[in-house]
Amino acid sequence: MTEQPRRLTIRLRLTLTYTALILLTGGAMLATVFAVLAIVPGYAFTAGPFPYGTTHDLYTINGRDDVLRLFLIVSLPALLVIGGVGGVVSWFVAGRLLQPLRQIAATAERLDDRNLDARIAVDGPHDEIRDVADTVNAMLDRLEASFTSRSRFTANASHELRTPLASMKTMLQVALRSDHPPETARTLDRLHTTVDQMTSITAALLELARGDSDLTARPIALRNEVASALRTVDAELVARRLRVSVHLDDAVVPGEPVLVRQLVVNLVRNAVVHNVPGGTIDINVTAQPDVRLTVANDGRRITAAEAATLTEPFRRLDRTRSEGSGFGLGLALVQKVATAHGATLDLTPRSDGGLLAVVAFPAVDDDRQRDRDRD
């Protein structure tokens, strides 16, 4: 899809249209008067006697041609002046008429999934622009209700999961107190660790659903989170013969620890699941000028349009779900967590196949970072 060239602004187009109408109307009136003066019967012009010492006018009318010439000399500059004044007035009138549209654009620019309570306040008569504003406000009401319902459902689901997870944890703790063969004991211990992780993830999702502004920010070392994420996929790396290249700067970002951990884990797991046997994974953490986490993996070729849809929930490019391919929620959660922390997620297809994922965290003031470190 080719980008269309930018047209003149509506305000400028309205101004030019109004000014052209003023000039055309004035020109038509002057042409009519000129035609009447040219067609009317001739008049006899006589020059009266001028007493000695009387000053003569600069322009003397001695016939119809002089009248027409004088008419053009006076009317054309007057028409240009009227057109100029009309253009200035038209500019301000067009700006006044378009003011509600600027309010609509400014309100729409402030909206996101965390801020849907803004509404367009348009004063004045009930006209077409007022109808547009009312329609947009009604649409925002529906969107806010939809997002609120979705967040409430997520919060309720996470809350309901807490009880069975707590019960599983208690049963595993009781089972661990008994004597078991070594292999059984190791399995129970791994299950206990997994339940702890699920409990932490559920609590973090509940906190995320309740409101991004309430997240508890703590200093997080990204290199430690990357190392932890790689340990969780160690078996898959060996089974698929994947090669991992890692370059990690000593970068610290403020964030909710469990959510940032899930962000890193999901990016790494996505790079493993959608890789090719014997492929490569490149993971980089850079600290200058801002903190960036980059995960690149081999894989099949995808288009930019396909990459743009990967953050949609339940979106998978492969329609047949294989074992371990997931449900299409990994990158959607990464996008949600990144947005909650003021970060951005950029997904770019690689020319040789695969995907390049970049999470850019906002720069943190050094004084504020030292305060967090002391806390």
NUNUPA-874901 format. One record per residue (C-alpha): residue number from 0; residue in three letters; x, y negated, z negated. Coordinates in Angstrom, 3 decimals. Example, Ala and Ser with C-alpha at 12.3 -4.5 7.8 and 13.67 -1.06 7.14 Angstrom:
REM NUNUPA-874901
SITE   n res       px       py       pz
SITE   0 ALA   12.300    4.500   -7.800
SITE   1 SER   13.670    1.060   -7.140
END
This chain:
REM NUNUPA-874901
SITE   n res       px       py       pz
SITE   0 MET    0.000    0.000    0.000
SITE   1 THR    1.628   -3.201    1.217
SITE   2 GLU    1.536   -6.249   -0.995
SITE   3 GLN   -0.571   -9.028    0.465
SITE   4 PRO    1.014  -12.508    0.664
SITE   5 ARG   -0.119  -14.856   -2.055
SITE   6 ARG   -2.804  -17.283   -0.923
SITE   7 LEU   -3.300  -20.850   -2.030
SITE   8 THR   -4.915  -21.225   -5.432
SITE   9 ILE   -8.679  -21.560   -5.575
SITE  10 ARG   -8.298  -25.002   -7.115
SITE  11 LEU   -6.147  -26.214   -4.235
SITE  12 ARG   -8.458  -24.647   -1.655
SITE  13 LEU  -11.488  -26.319   -3.230
SITE  14 THR   -9.644  -29.641   -3.325
SITE  15 LEU   -8.682  -29.386    0.342
SITE  16 THR  -12.226  -28.372    1.262
SITE  17 TYR  -13.819  -31.266   -0.634
SITE  18 THR  -11.306  -33.758    0.775
SITE  19 ALA  -11.855  -32.484    4.318
SITE  20 LEU  -15.618  -32.850    3.895
SITE  21 ILE  -15.180  -36.416    2.630
SITE  22 LEU  -12.945  -37.306    5.572
SITE  23 LEU  -15.249  -35.628    8.089
SITE  24 THR  -18.317  -37.338    6.668
SITE  25 GLY  -16.609  -40.728    6.564
SITE  26 GLY  -15.181  -40.226   10.045
SITE  27 ALA  -18.610  -39.287   11.401
SITE  28 MET  -20.157  -42.400    9.866
SITE  29 LEU  -17.400  -44.637   11.261
SITE  30 ALA  -17.728  -43.026   14.691
SITE  31 THR  -21.472  -43.654   14.634
SITE  32 VAL  -21.021  -47.301   13.688
SITE  33 PHE  -18.303  -47.695   16.297
SITE  34 ALA  -20.576  -46.196   18.951
SITE  35 VAL  -23.410  -48.518   17.991
SITE  36 LEU  -21.127  -51.542   18.152
SITE  37 ALA  -19.821  -50.419   21.527
SITE  38 ILE  -23.267  -49.811   23.013
SITE  39 VAL  -25.178  -52.843   21.755
SITE  40 PRO  -25.709  -55.670   24.229
SITE  41 GLY  -22.974  -58.210   24.446
SITE  42 TYR  -22.964  -61.303   22.364
SITE  43 ALA  -21.854  -64.758   23.408
SITE  44 PHE  -19.050  -65.949   21.189
SITE  45 THR  -18.319  -69.662   21.164
SITE  46 ALA  -15.459  -71.339   19.487
SITE  47 GLY  -16.593  -74.327   17.507
SITE  48 PRO  -14.581  -77.498   17.321
SITE  49 PHE  -11.931  -77.514   14.619
SITE  50 PRO  -11.146  -80.855   13.037
SITE  51 TYR   -7.585  -81.952   13.172
SITE  52 GLY   -5.542  -80.358   10.406
SITE  53 THR   -7.911  -77.389    9.870
SITE  54 THR   -6.134  -74.043    9.360
SITE  55 HIS   -7.170  -71.332   11.871
SITE  56 ASP   -7.833  -67.694   10.766
SITE  57 LEU   -5.216  -65.097   11.580
SITE  58 TYR   -7.727  -63.112   13.612
SITE  59 THR  -10.236  -64.847   15.861
SITE  60 ILE  -13.229  -62.997   17.295
SITE  61 ASN  -13.926  -64.071   20.829
SITE  62 GLY  -15.784  -61.015   22.116
SITE  63 ARG  -17.053  -57.478   21.544
SITE  64 ASP  -13.631  -55.941   22.070
SITE  65 ASP  -12.326  -58.066   19.232
SITE  66 VAL  -15.156  -56.800   17.003
SITE  67 LEU  -14.360  -53.163   17.800
SITE  68 ARG  -10.650  -53.716   17.290
SITE  69 LEU  -11.257  -55.414   13.939
SITE  70 PHE  -13.611  -52.600   12.922
SITE  71 LEU  -10.916  -49.986   13.567
SITE  72 ILE   -8.261  -52.029   11.782
SITE  73 VAL  -10.416  -52.283    8.656
SITE  74 SER  -12.224  -48.916    8.646
SITE  75 LEU   -9.364  -46.475    9.291
SITE  76 PRO   -7.234  -47.535    6.289
SITE  77 ALA  -10.389  -47.652    4.190
SITE  78 LEU  -11.196  -44.081    5.270
SITE  79 LEU   -7.705  -42.922    4.282
SITE  80 VAL   -8.013  -44.604    0.892
SITE  81 ILE  -11.433  -43.018    0.324
SITE  82 GLY  -10.000  -39.620    1.348
SITE  83 GLY   -7.086  -39.983   -1.074
SITE  84 VAL   -9.324  -41.010   -3.962
SITE  85 GLY  -11.728  -38.210   -3.058
SITE  86 GLY   -8.855  -35.699   -3.074
SITE  87 VAL   -7.753  -36.744   -6.566
SITE  88 VAL  -11.326  -36.610   -7.865
SITE  89 SER  -11.848  -33.236   -6.157
SITE  90 TRP   -8.708  -31.857   -7.854
SITE  91 PHE  -10.010  -32.721  -11.308
SITE  92 VAL  -13.559  -31.561  -10.514
SITE  93 ALA  -12.273  -28.209   -9.208
SITE  94 GLY  -10.138  -27.806  -12.331
SITE  95 ARG  -13.148  -28.490  -14.502
SITE  96 LEU  -15.253  -25.953  -12.613
SITE  97 LEU  -12.538  -23.277  -12.852
SITE  98 GLN  -11.848  -23.808  -16.567
SITE  99 PRO  -14.192  -20.945  -17.608
SITE 100 LEU  -12.365  -18.594  -15.227
SITE 101 ARG   -9.066  -19.499  -16.874
SITE 102 GLN  -10.644  -18.713  -20.250
SITE 103 ILE  -11.751  -15.327  -18.918
SITE 104 ALA   -8.239  -14.586  -17.596
SITE 105 ALA   -6.582  -15.680  -20.862
SITE 106 THR   -8.937  -13.501  -22.911
SITE 107 ALA   -8.384  -10.489  -20.659
SITE 108 GLU   -4.608  -10.930  -20.951
SITE 109 ARG   -4.788  -10.755  -24.751
SITE 110 LEU   -6.764   -7.516  -24.758
SITE 111 ASP   -5.291   -4.070  -25.312
SITE 112 ASP   -6.359   -0.870  -27.057
SITE 113 ARG   -5.396   -2.410  -30.424
SITE 114 ASN   -7.138   -5.749  -29.867
SITE 115 LEU  -10.587   -5.519  -28.334
SITE 116 ASP  -12.398   -7.973  -30.599
SITE 117 ALA  -11.671  -11.083  -28.483
SITE 118 ARG  -14.624  -12.498  -26.574
SITE 119 ILE  -15.054  -15.192  -23.942
SITE 120 ALA  -16.672  -18.375  -25.264
SITE 121 VAL  -18.046  -20.401  -22.336
SITE 122 ASP  -19.902  -23.604  -23.118
SITE 123 GLY  -22.187  -25.377  -20.719
SITE 124 PRO  -25.260  -24.549  -18.639
SITE 125 HIS  -26.404  -21.050  -17.841
SITE 126 ASP  -24.925  -20.676  -14.354
SITE 127 GLU  -23.075  -18.041  -12.320
SITE 128 ILE  -19.848  -18.418  -14.317
SITE 129 ARG  -21.797  -18.018  -17.547
SITE 130 ASP  -23.278  -14.809  -16.123
SITE 131 VAL  -19.766  -13.504  -15.368
SITE 132 ALA  -18.609  -14.312  -18.916
SITE 133 ASP  -21.647  -12.603  -20.452
SITE 134 THR  -21.085   -9.530  -18.269
SITE 135 VAL  -17.410   -9.310  -19.272
SITE 136 ASN  -18.331   -9.706  -22.960
SITE 137 ALA  -20.869   -6.891  -22.648
SITE 138 MET  -18.220   -4.694  -21.017
SITE 139 LEU  -15.800   -5.484  -23.864
SITE 140 ASP  -18.478   -4.495  -26.384
SITE 141 ARG  -18.800   -1.109  -24.703
SITE 142 LEU  -15.026   -0.646  -24.525
SITE 143 GLU  -14.585   -1.544  -28.189
SITE 144 ALA  -17.306    0.915  -29.175
SITE 145 SER  -15.674    3.635  -27.066
SITE 146 PHE  -12.186    3.077  -28.532
SITE 147 THR  -13.589    2.901  -32.054
SITE 148 SER  -15.466    6.163  -31.547
SITE 149 ARG  -12.358    7.867  -30.171
SITE 150 SER  -10.165    6.640  -33.033
SITE 151 ARG  -12.781    7.720  -35.559
SITE 152 PHE  -12.945   11.185  -33.997
SITE 153 THR   -9.136   11.516  -34.091
SITE 154 ALA   -9.029   10.383  -37.702
SITE 155 ASN  -11.815   12.782  -38.698
SITE 156 ALA  -10.182   15.693  -36.872
SITE 157 SER   -6.818   14.997  -38.505
SITE 158 HIS   -8.485   14.676  -41.890
SITE 159 GLU  -10.334   17.979  -41.474
SITE 160 LEU   -7.082   19.738  -40.559
SITE 161 ARG   -5.506   18.760  -43.858
SITE 162 THR   -7.561   21.226  -45.918
SITE 163 PRO   -6.713   24.436  -43.993
SITE 164 LEU   -3.076   23.349  -43.707
SITE 165 ALA   -2.901   22.776  -47.453
SITE 166 SER   -4.454   26.204  -48.027
SITE 167 MET   -1.948   27.854  -45.678
SITE 168 LYS    0.922   26.114  -47.457
SITE 169 THR   -0.312   27.313  -50.851
SITE 170 MET   -0.702   30.904  -49.637
SITE 171 LEU    2.784   30.872  -48.132
SITE 172 GLN    4.254   29.491  -51.349
SITE 173 VAL    2.588   32.294  -53.306
SITE 174 ALA    3.824   34.873  -50.794
SITE 175 LEU    7.384   33.546  -51.002
SITE 176 ARG    7.459   34.163  -54.764
SITE 177 SER    7.072   37.910  -54.185
SITE 178 ASP    9.812   40.274  -53.124
SITE 179 HIS    9.930   41.009  -49.387
SITE 180 PRO   12.358   42.563  -46.953
SITE 181 PRO   14.883   40.015  -45.637
SITE 182 GLU   13.266   39.742  -42.191
SITE 183 THR    9.814   39.197  -43.695
SITE 184 ALA   11.181   36.603  -46.106
SITE 185 ARG   12.824   34.709  -43.234
SITE 186 THR    9.581   34.787  -41.263
SITE 187 LEU    7.589   33.493  -44.220
SITE 188 ASP   10.143   30.743  -44.777
SITE 189 ARG    9.917   29.678  -41.117
SITE 190 LEU    6.138   29.695  -41.360
SITE 191 HIS    6.321   27.520  -44.473
SITE 192 THR    8.585   25.045  -42.646
SITE 193 THR    6.245   25.007  -39.642
SITE 194 VAL    3.215   24.316  -41.837
SITE 195 ASP    5.098   21.447  -43.481
SITE 196 GLN    5.821   20.008  -40.042
SITE 197 MET    2.188   20.382  -38.994
SITE 198 THR    1.064   18.655  -42.189
SITE 199 SER    3.432   15.745  -41.557
SITE 200 ILE    2.328   15.447  -37.930
SITE 201 THR   -1.342   15.508  -38.918
SITE 202 ALA   -0.780   12.795  -41.515
SITE 203 ALA    1.110   10.683  -38.983
SITE 204 LEU   -1.628   11.088  -36.371
SITE 205 LEU   -4.203   10.096  -38.965
SITE 206 GLU   -2.190    6.993  -39.788
SITE 207 LEU   -1.826    6.192  -36.095
SITE 208 ALA   -5.565    6.536  -35.531
SITE 209 ARG   -6.404    4.274  -38.462
SITE 210 GLY   -4.445    1.358  -37.083
SITE 211 ASP   -1.062    0.674  -35.531
SITE 212 SER   -0.456   -2.379  -37.702
SITE 213 ASP   -0.491   -0.221  -40.850
SITE 214 LEU    2.475    1.932  -39.817
SITE 215 THR    5.195    2.226  -42.441
SITE 216 ALA    8.441    1.145  -40.757
SITE 217 ARG   11.748    2.562  -41.966
SITE 218 PRO   15.237    2.580  -40.408
SITE 219 ILE   15.561    5.611  -38.136
SITE 220 ALA   18.821    6.843  -36.596
SITE 221 LEU   17.903    8.016  -33.103
SITE 222 ARG   20.990   10.202  -32.728
SITE 223 ASN   19.829   12.299  -35.693
SITE 224 GLU   16.348   12.659  -34.204
SITE 225 VAL   17.791   13.753  -30.852
SITE 226 ALA   19.976   16.362  -32.558
SITE 227 SER   16.970   17.638  -34.513
SITE 228 ALA   14.842   17.795  -31.352
SITE 229 LEU   17.498   19.794  -29.515
SITE 230 ARG   17.564   22.335  -32.346
SITE 231 THR   13.812   22.910  -31.937
SITE 232 VAL   14.260   23.872  -28.259
SITE 233 ASP   17.540   25.769  -28.615
SITE 234 ALA   15.949   29.118  -27.755
SITE 235 GLU   14.300   27.723  -24.611
SITE 236 LEU   17.589   26.136  -23.502
SITE 237 VAL   19.356   29.480  -23.725
SITE 238 ALA   16.523   31.439  -22.097
SITE 239 ARG   16.320   29.091  -19.090
SITE 240 ARG   20.105   28.520  -18.856
SITE 241 LEU   19.692   24.749  -19.092
SITE 242 ARG   22.734   22.510  -19.442
SITE 243 VAL   22.434   19.497  -21.747
SITE 244 SER   24.558   16.360  -21.513
SITE 245 VAL   24.322   14.033  -24.509
SITE 246 HIS   25.674   10.520  -25.078
SITE 247 LEU   24.428    8.947  -28.294
SITE 248 ASP   25.290    5.495  -29.592
SITE 249 ASP   24.860    4.739  -33.272
SITE 250 ALA   21.467    3.054  -32.831
SITE 251 VAL   18.879    2.423  -35.547
SITE 252 VAL   15.266    1.432  -34.891
SITE 253 PRO   12.490    0.567  -37.357
SITE 254 GLY    9.516    2.891  -37.201
SITE 255 GLU    7.338    5.533  -38.797
SITE 256 PRO    9.737    8.501  -39.163
SITE 257 VAL    7.320   11.320  -38.325
SITE 258 LEU    5.908    9.544  -35.274
SITE 259 VAL    9.318    8.579  -33.886
SITE 260 ARG   10.465   12.161  -34.440
SITE 261 GLN    7.491   13.418  -32.440
SITE 262 LEU    8.251   10.898  -29.694
SITE 263 VAL   11.778   12.281  -29.336
SITE 264 VAL   10.678   15.919  -29.629
SITE 265 ASN    7.985   15.502  -26.970
SITE 266 LEU   10.391   13.829  -24.539
SITE 267 VAL   12.978   16.580  -25.005
SITE 268 ARG   10.404   19.370  -24.813
SITE 269 ASN    8.910   17.832  -21.660
SITE 270 ALA   12.386   17.825  -20.095
SITE 271 VAL   12.772   21.525  -20.960
SITE 272 VAL    9.316   22.758  -19.948
SITE 273 HIS    9.254   21.001  -16.566
SITE 274 ASN   12.850   21.814  -15.647
SITE 275 VAL   14.096   24.429  -13.211
SITE 276 PRO   16.094   27.511  -14.271
SITE 277 GLY   19.740   26.538  -14.542
SITE 278 GLY   18.880   22.832  -14.418
SITE 279 THR   20.317   19.943  -16.391
SITE 280 ILE   19.069   17.520  -19.037
SITE 281 ASP   20.784   14.182  -19.685
SITE 282 ILE   20.003   12.418  -22.968
SITE 283 ASN   21.390    8.968  -23.730
SITE 284 VAL   20.889    6.523  -26.581
SITE 285 THR   22.278    3.037  -25.978
SITE 286 ALA   22.336    0.225  -28.515
SITE 287 GLN   23.202   -2.799  -26.365
SITE 288 PRO   21.572   -5.132  -25.605
SITE 289 ASP   18.469   -3.336  -26.895
SITE 290 VAL   17.950    0.220  -28.080
SITE 291 ARG   17.035    2.595  -25.267
SITE 292 LEU   16.369    6.317  -25.340
SITE 293 THR   16.799    7.906  -21.904
SITE 294 VAL   15.898   11.502  -21.064
SITE 295 ALA   16.462   12.752  -17.506
SITE 296 ASN   15.752   16.259  -16.266
SITE 297 ASP   15.814   18.265  -13.065
SITE 298 GLY   12.562   19.567  -11.618
SITE 299 ARG   10.342   19.437   -8.597
SITE 300 ARG    9.983   16.220   -6.647
SITE 301 ILE    7.105   13.979   -7.646
SITE 302 THR    5.883   10.644   -6.331
SITE 303 ALA    5.747    7.343   -8.189
SITE 304 ALA    1.946    7.569   -8.162
SITE 305 GLU    2.091   10.989   -9.848
SITE 306 ALA    4.583    9.734  -12.435
SITE 307 ALA    2.259    6.849  -13.299
SITE 308 THR   -0.474    9.332  -14.313
SITE 309 LEU    1.667   11.469  -16.629
SITE 310 THR    0.761    9.413  -19.709
SITE 311 GLU   -2.931   10.180  -19.274
SITE 312 PRO   -4.236   12.695  -21.855
SITE 313 PHE   -4.543   16.282  -20.574
SITE 314 ARG   -2.791   15.294  -17.349
SITE 315 ARG   -0.591   18.027  -15.849
SITE 316 LEU    0.793   17.989  -12.310
SITE 317 ASP    0.754   21.794  -12.138
SITE 318 ARG   -2.875   22.859  -12.092
SITE 319 THR   -2.094   26.406  -13.213
SITE 320 ARG   -1.163   26.404  -16.865
SITE 321 SER    1.730   28.742  -17.607
SITE 322 GLU    2.901   29.861  -21.015
SITE 323 GLY    4.598   27.011  -22.827
SITE 324 SER    3.553   24.407  -20.270
SITE 325 GLY    1.480   22.562  -22.852
SITE 326 PHE   -1.866   20.849  -22.605
SITE 327 GLY   -0.760   17.569  -21.027
SITE 328 LEU   -0.668   15.640  -24.301
SITE 329 GLY    3.095   15.251  -24.817
SITE 330 LEU    3.759   12.129  -22.754
SITE 331 ALA    0.362   10.688  -23.690
SITE 332 LEU    1.403   10.843  -27.346
SITE 333 VAL    4.820    9.381  -26.473
SITE 334 GLN    3.078    6.436  -24.817
SITE 335 LYS    0.796    5.942  -27.820
SITE 336 VAL    3.644    6.094  -30.340
SITE 337 ALA    5.823    3.768  -28.247
SITE 338 THR    3.033    1.199  -27.988
SITE 339 ALA    2.410    1.410  -31.734
SITE 340 HIS    6.076    0.523  -32.335
SITE 341 GLY    6.192   -2.299  -29.789
SITE 342 ALA    8.284   -0.188  -27.403
SITE 343 THR    7.751    0.531  -23.714
SITE 344 LEU    7.790    3.845  -21.849
SITE 345 ASP    8.927    3.895  -18.228
SITE 346 LEU    8.640    7.066  -16.128
SITE 347 THR   10.537    7.119  -12.835
SITE 348 PRO   10.804   10.021  -10.354
SITE 349 ARG   14.360   11.094   -9.558
SITE 350 SER   15.374   11.226   -5.904
SITE 351 ASP   16.664   14.809   -6.201
SITE 352 GLY   13.649   15.959   -8.202
SITE 353 GLY   12.681   15.695  -11.831
SITE 354 LEU   11.865   12.741  -14.031
SITE 355 LEU   13.653    9.879  -15.761
SITE 356 ALA   11.968    8.746  -18.996
SITE 357 VAL   13.144    5.550  -20.694
SITE 358 VAL   11.833    4.292  -24.043
SITE 359 ALA   12.958    0.719  -24.736
SITE 360 PHE   12.576   -0.389  -28.336
SITE 361 PRO   12.285   -4.106  -29.147
SITE 362 ALA   15.370   -5.889  -30.378
SITE 363 VAL   15.551   -6.241  -34.157
SITE 364 ASP   16.897   -9.315  -35.890
SITE 365 ASP   20.121   -8.457  -37.757
SITE 366 ASP   18.971  -10.101  -41.007
SITE 367 ARG   15.688   -8.198  -40.923
SITE 368 GLN   17.546   -4.962  -40.215
SITE 369 ARG   19.867   -5.503  -43.200
SITE 370 ASP   16.819   -6.139  -45.391
SITE 371 ARG   15.313   -2.831  -44.264
SITE 372 ASP   18.576   -1.017  -44.888
SITE 373 ARG   18.715   -2.379  -48.453
SITE 374 ASP   15.122   -1.275  -49.028
END
